Each structure stands twice: as structure tokens, then as C-alpha cells.
Amino acid sequence: MLLQNTTGELKQPKINAGRPTKIKDMDVFKHFVQTTEFSQVKDLIPLFEQKFGYPILYSTLLKAIHRLGWTRKKRVFSISKPIK
């Protein structure tokens, strides 16, 4: 059979490639990250698993936080000598 006869179009249906995201709802995750106090991403893992009820990897959380536009904490070093 022709594709046009079965689907009514000549375009092939789009197949999602790649792995599905582990985080089900990014809007809820964004709210969770903004309201939860944490200093490192590894501190967020048990809190995430407790709230959402499924396990997650560190790398998955890190990628999701980067997708939200958050960056790593930059360390500020104090200078003992005054700047001239």
C-alpha cells in the first residue's frame, strides 16, 4: 500500500530518536529546584527521590539543571594584598 492511502499524507511519521528524559515534568522540577535549598547537586539526589518517588542519577540531575540555565558555583578567592 502507498503511504498516502494509509495516512493521507506523503510525509513519514516522525520517530523520536534518543533516550527519553528521566525527569517526567520539567516545570515541576524547575519549581522544586528553586524552592529547595542545596549547595551541591549531590545533596539534591535524596531530596529528589523522596519528592518524586523514583531514583535518578547525578549526571541526569546535572544535565537538567544546566538545561534550566543554572551554572556551577564560582569560587571567589580573597586577596590578602590590596590592589594598586
C-alpha positions as CSV (number, residue, x, y, z in Angstrom):
1,M,0.0,0.0,0.0
2,L,1.0,3.5,-0.5
3,L,1.8,5.8,2.4
4,Q,-0.7,8.3,1.1
5,N,-3.5,5.8,1.1
6,T,-2.9,4.7,4.7
7,T,-2.1,8.1,6.4
8,G,-3.5,10.6,3.9
9,E,0.0,12.3,3.6
10,L,3.2,11.6,1.9
11,K,5.3,12.5,4.9
12,Q,6.6,9.7,7.1
13,P,5.6,9.9,10.8
14,K,8.3,11.4,13.0
15,I,10.1,8.9,15.2
16,N,11.6,10.3,18.4
17,A,15.3,9.3,18.4
18,G,17.4,9.0,21.5
19,R,16.6,8.2,25.1
20,P,13.6,9.7,26.8
21,T,14.3,12.2,29.6
22,K,14.3,10.7,33.1
23,I,12.6,13.7,34.6
24,K,8.9,13.5,33.8
25,D,7.8,17.1,34.3
26,M,10.4,19.8,33.8
27,D,8.1,22.6,35.2
28,V,7.6,20.8,38.5
29,F,11.3,20.1,38.6
30,K,12.1,23.7,38.0
31,H,9.9,24.8,40.9
32,F,11.5,22.0,43.1
33,V,15.0,23.3,42.4
34,Q,14.0,26.9,43.0
35,T,12.3,26.2,46.3
36,T,14.8,23.6,47.7
37,E,18.0,24.8,49.4
38,F,21.1,22.9,48.4
39,S,24.8,23.7,48.0
40,Q,25.8,20.8,45.6
41,V,23.9,18.7,43.1
42,K,24.7,15.5,45.1
43,D,22.8,17.0,48.0
44,L,19.7,17.2,45.8
45,I,19.6,13.4,44.8
46,P,17.9,12.1,48.0
47,L,15.6,15.1,48.2
48,F,14.5,14.4,44.5
49,E,14.0,10.7,45.1
50,Q,11.9,11.4,48.2
51,K,9.7,14.0,46.5
52,F,9.2,12.4,43.1
53,G,9.4,8.7,44.2
54,Y,11.9,7.3,41.6
55,P,15.7,7.0,41.5
56,I,17.8,9.4,39.5
57,L,21.4,9.6,38.6
58,Y,23.8,12.5,39.4
59,S,24.5,13.1,35.7
60,T,20.8,13.3,34.9
61,L,20.2,15.9,37.6
62,L,23.3,17.9,36.5
63,K,22.1,18.0,32.8
64,A,18.6,19.0,33.8
65,I,19.9,21.9,36.0
66,H,22.1,23.0,33.1
67,R,19.1,22.9,30.8
68,L,17.3,25.3,33.3
69,G,20.2,27.7,32.9
70,W,21.9,27.2,36.2
71,T,25.7,27.1,36.3
72,R,28.2,25.8,38.8
73,K,29.1,27.9,41.8
74,K,32.2,30.0,41.1
75,R,34.6,30.3,44.0
76,V,35.7,33.8,44.9
77,F,39.2,33.9,46.4
78,S,40.1,36.7,48.8
79,I,43.2,38.6,48.1
80,S,45.4,39.4,51.1
81,K,47.3,42.2,49.4
82,P,45.5,45.4,48.4
83,I,45.2,46.0,44.6
84,K,47.2,49.0,43.4
